[in-house]
Amino acid sequence: MQTPHQGHQESAGHGHGHHAPPHDHGHRHVGEDMLSVEEAHRQIMACFAPLEVEEKPILDCLGQTLAIEVRSPLALPPLANSGMDGYAVRRDDIIGASEDSPRNLRVIGLVAAGQVSDQTVEPGTAIRIMTGAPVPSGADTVVPFEETDEINRRSSGRTLADIDIQADLPLGCNVRPAGEDVREGDLVLEAGTVVRSAEIGVLASLGLASARVIRRPLVSVLSTGDELASLGEQLSGGKIYDSNSFSVAASVVAAGGIPKVLGIARDSLEDMHRKLEEVVNSDLLVTSAGVSKGDYDVVKDVLTERGDINFWSVRMRPAKPLAFGMLRGDPVNGTGKPVPLMGLPGNPVSAMVAFEMFARPAIRTMLGRKRLGRPMVEGILTAPIYNSDGRRVYARVEVEKRDGVYYANPTGPQGSNILTSMSRANALAICPDHLSRKDAGEQVDIIMLDWNEEVDI
């Protein structure tokens, strides 16, 4: 259930102007019945692997992972070509050329991009050439227009039957050799490469209209609770709008998956069973609420009846309650394929943080990604993070860089119901479970939520 108010139960600390009881920096007692974040992560990730391969048009592959390596079927460029608009010449003919001592050459033709000249540049001759056009036989250097008297000739009405070369350029200047970018048979893209705009351009430059990639996972998203109202409904007493369906579905998209939003399951056996029938061909089901000790048992009862589900307490704040296991494939989706289920807490921030720590790496594993976690940096806290009960705290912070140093500014009260604190954050600052607090001015590890995780920091 998405409770609108939780108070200090899920509070991760306080921002500026909020007081908390003083604590020392000693070690905290840790409950033996809680799983560590690492152990929960290990057990969950053991159940996921890259999905099947599909072949798609290259433009549809954006953001997916190449399943096989790509070797070039051709050389790029296929022929030596000009890097400038100018004149293709023999370097021997322009040795010593300058504005005061030009070398006059007879112009015997023109070659544009996309054309191949059948003429040969003989001693004393030149061919006018456009950028990208293949360099004619006999030429070994390209002289840009600016290094000739072409502009003066045009302004004075003279013909371009000949041209004065006004610069002594080195051999091969402005000539792009054949195969300079890629040689035929070269390994161009490795398996496991994430397809970005540049990779799509590379594939197109090789003449490849499609690519083999690891398919995106289909993730069903289900909120539970009698207190939830759908968007557009008039709120009645005690009701709140279902935000988790949308924040979780958006998180699925951001992670690279395809969300299937199932809406709201009420706190009844019939409704839960009915919703689970909609988990057709899904690679993962993500639910929210109904997994903590104080919740109604209906969610747990149905999930346990339909599969092998573990209900955990994880040593983290927010997002202590978590469920994970497998739903049996029959009759859930009629395929016989078991569906992994991840049950997130109901509080909105708890759901997002739990998704970040556990569901997102699972989706990225199914996508075949090499990097599963977000980039991390070290930074300086500008306000304390308090840890009252020996759980690892993930505090919502806004990180800014000043004079080469990252500063983590808590985004206000850290209750797990305060969703706006998540929208103001671009990172999560960590207070380890064995510390009672991290003070302003102390260094902390920071998980960057908005950075591109494919690059090294």
Secondary structure, DSSP 8 states (H G I E B T S, - for coil): ---S--GGGG-----TT-------S------TTSB-HHHHHHHHHTT-----EEEEEGGGGTT-EESS-EE-SS-BSSS-EESSSEEEE-GGGGTT--SSS-EEEEEEEEE-TT-----B--TTEEEEE-TT-B--BT--EEEEGGGBSHHHHHHHT--SSEEEE-----TTTTEE-TTSSB-TT-EEE-TT-B--HHHHHHHHHTT--EEEEE---EEEEEEE-TTEE-TTS---TT-EE--HHHHHHHHHHHHT-EEEEEEEE-SSHHHHHHHHTT--S-SEEEEESS-STTS-SHHHHHHHHHEEEEEEEBSEES--EEEEEEE-HHHHTSSS--EEEEEE-SSHHHHHHHIIIIIHHHHHHHTT-S--S--EEEEEESS-EE-SSS-EEEEEEEEEEETTEEEEEE-S---TT-HHHHHT-SEEEEE-TT-SEE-TT-EEEEEESSS-TTS--
